[in-house]
Amino acid sequence: MGVGRAGAALRLSPQQLRALRALQAAPGLNLTALAERLDTGLPTASRLCDRLEAAGLLERESHPRKRREVQLRPTAQGLRVLEDVAGRRVHALVAVLEAMEPAERLALARGLAAFLTAQNTPPGAADGSSRSR
């Protein structure tokens, strides 16, 4: 199944991968909730789910308490594809990091730490402009 699984992962669009990841994180979402998470319209999300279901990566189940609602879940094959994609990304990142000099990796780590600090700092807090005068 290795070649088939890898082939399936390579044929998925970024939007299809995002949908599978969203359903992995929150299995049982309905179509409306998935469309909102993907920031897309209902018809687009529906077609996306149709393709994932046809590929055997997603299943639709009736909601146990809401007769008209359908829950979406990744299948075991869909979860394996996500695992395969994540593994490929890890290997690619490791290869790049290993090709860097130690000083370059340190500079990258410092830059990423500064980025995270800036991302988590409220606007104006770093320069003191958010203080009342």
C-alpha positions in Angstrom: 0.0 0.0 0.0 3.0 2.3 0.3 3.2 3.4 -3.3 -0.6 3.9 -3.5 -0.7 5.9 -0.3 2.2 8.1 -1.4 0.6 8.6 -4.8 -2.7 9.6 -3.2 -0.9 12.1 -1.0 0.9 13.7 -4.1 -2.4 14.1 -6.0 -4.2 15.9 -3.2 -4.6 19.7 -3.5 -3.5 21.9 -0.6 -7.2 22.6 0.0 -7.9 18.9 0.2 -5.1 18.4 2.7 -6.4 21.3 4.8 -9.8 19.8 4.9 -8.4 16.4 6.0 -6.3 18.1 8.7 -9.3 20.1 9.9 -11.3 16.9 10.1 -8.5 15.1 11.9 -8.4 17.9 14.5 -12.2 18.0 14.8 -13.8 14.8 13.6 -17.5 15.0 13.1 -17.7 18.5 11.8 -20.6 19.2 9.5 -20.2 20.7 6.0 -21.0 24.2 7.2 -18.4 24.1 10.0 -15.8 22.7 7.6 -16.5 25.4 5.0 -16.1 28.0 7.7 -12.8 26.6 8.8 -11.5 26.5 5.3 -12.9 30.0 4.6 -14.7 28.7 1.5 -18.3 28.5 0.3 -20.6 25.5 0.9 -20.7 24.4 -2.8 -16.9 24.4 -2.9 -16.6 22.5 0.4 -19.2 20.0 -0.8 -17.3 19.3 -4.0 -14.1 19.0 -2.1 -15.7 16.4 0.2 -17.2 14.5 -2.8 -13.6 14.1 -4.2 -12.2 13.1 -0.8 -15.0 10.6 -0.3 -14.5 9.1 -3.8 -10.8 8.7 -3.0 -11.7 6.8 0.2 -10.2 9.5 2.4 -13.4 10.8 4.0 -16.6 9.3 5.2 -20.0 10.9 5.8 -22.2 9.7 8.7 -25.6 10.7 9.8 -25.6 12.7 13.0 -26.9 10.6 15.8 -29.3 13.3 17.1 -29.8 15.6 14.2 -31.5 13.7 11.4 -30.7 16.3 8.6 -27.1 16.8 9.6 -24.1 14.8 8.2 -20.9 14.4 10.1 -17.6 14.3 8.2 -14.6 12.1 9.3 -11.3 11.1 7.8 -11.1 7.4 7.1 -8.2 5.3 8.3 -6.8 5.7 4.8 -7.2 9.5 5.1 -5.3 9.5 8.4 -2.5 7.4 6.8 -2.2 9.9 4.0 -1.9 12.8 6.5 0.7 10.8 8.4 2.6 10.2 5.2 2.5 13.9 4.2 3.7 14.9 7.7 6.6 12.4 7.5 7.6 13.7 4.1 7.6 17.3 5.4 9.7 16.3 8.5 12.3 14.5 6.2 12.5 17.5 3.9 13.0 19.9 6.8 15.6 17.7 8.4 17.5 17.5 5.1 17.6 21.3 4.8 18.6 21.8 8.4 21.4 19.3 8.1 22.7 21.1 5.1 23.0 24.3 7.1 26.1 25.3 9.1 25.7 25.3 12.9 25.9 29.1 13.0 23.2 29.3 10.4 20.9 27.0 12.4 21.5 29.1 15.4 20.7 32.3 13.5 17.5 30.6 12.2 16.5 29.6 15.8 17.1 33.1 17.1 15.1 34.6 14.2 12.2 32.2 14.8 12.2 33.0 18.5 12.1 36.8 17.7 9.3 36.2 15.2 7.2 34.3 17.8 7.9 37.0 20.4 6.8 39.7 18.0 3.7 37.7 16.9 2.6 37.4 20.6 3.3 41.0 21.5 0.3 43.3 21.3 0.6 46.2 18.8 2.4 49.1 20.3 3.6 47.3 23.3 7.2 46.9 22.1 7.7 50.7 21.6 5.6 51.8 24.6 3.0 53.6 22.5 0.2 51.6 24.1 0.9 53.1 27.5 -1.3 56.0 28.6 0.4 59.4 28.8 
